[in-house]
Amino acid sequence: MGEVNKETKKYTVEVKQQWCKSCGICYALCPKGVLIKDQLGKAVVKDPALCIGCRICEEHCPDYCIKIGGEEK
């Protein structure tokens, strides 16, 4: 069988903790579980390698504390 060539798209996920108000929207909406809550309920990045770049978390954050970086190649 032939080898499948899959190009991995890489994204960065940044959470500005000082802006986060622990609403939980981002980690509730993330389809890949990239974001989780810490002991205070604030969003933290669990595994940025899982990010698919959908930007759902970034678009729904009422405090604008999440930034997704990277471009599809």
ZIKALIN-V199157 format. One record per residue. N is the residue number from 1. SS is DSSP state (H for helix, E for strand, L for the rest). PSI is psi in whole degrees, -180 to 180 (none if undefined). Layout:
BEGIN
n=N ss=SS psi=PSI
n=N ss=SS psi=PSI
END
This chain:
BEGIN
n=1 ss=L psi=150
n=2 ss=L psi=157
n=3 ss=L psi=136
n=4 ss=L psi=128
n=5 ss=L psi=107
n=6 ss=L psi=123
n=7 ss=L psi=125
n=8 ss=L psi=131
n=9 ss=L psi=131
n=10 ss=L psi=136
n=11 ss=L psi=154
n=12 ss=E psi=147
n=13 ss=E psi=119
n=14 ss=E psi=131
n=15 ss=E psi=123
n=16 ss=L psi=96
n=17 ss=L psi=-38
n=18 ss=L psi=-19
n=19 ss=L psi=-21
n=20 ss=L psi=131
n=21 ss=L psi=16
n=22 ss=L psi=36
n=23 ss=L psi=-28
n=24 ss=L psi=-1
n=25 ss=H psi=-45
n=26 ss=H psi=-49
n=27 ss=H psi=-20
n=28 ss=H psi=-33
n=29 ss=H psi=-19
n=30 ss=L psi=118
n=31 ss=L psi=-15
n=32 ss=L psi=1
n=33 ss=L psi=30
n=34 ss=L psi=-37
n=35 ss=E psi=140
n=36 ss=E psi=172
n=37 ss=E psi=147
n=38 ss=L psi=-169
n=39 ss=L psi=-24
n=40 ss=L psi=0
n=41 ss=L psi=2
n=42 ss=L psi=151
n=43 ss=E psi=135
n=44 ss=E psi=154
n=45 ss=E psi=120
n=46 ss=L psi=-52
n=47 ss=L psi=97
n=48 ss=H psi=-21
n=49 ss=H psi=-21
n=50 ss=H psi=-14
n=51 ss=L psi=130
n=52 ss=L psi=3
n=53 ss=L psi=24
n=54 ss=L psi=-23
n=55 ss=L psi=19
n=56 ss=H psi=-44
n=57 ss=H psi=-45
n=58 ss=H psi=-43
n=59 ss=H psi=-27
n=60 ss=H psi=-6
n=61 ss=L psi=116
n=62 ss=L psi=-16
n=63 ss=L psi=3
n=64 ss=L psi=38
n=65 ss=L psi=1
n=66 ss=E psi=134
n=67 ss=E psi=124
n=68 ss=E psi=126
n=69 ss=E psi=168
n=70 ss=L psi=159
n=71 ss=L psi=149
n=72 ss=L psi=141
n=73 ss=L psi=none
END
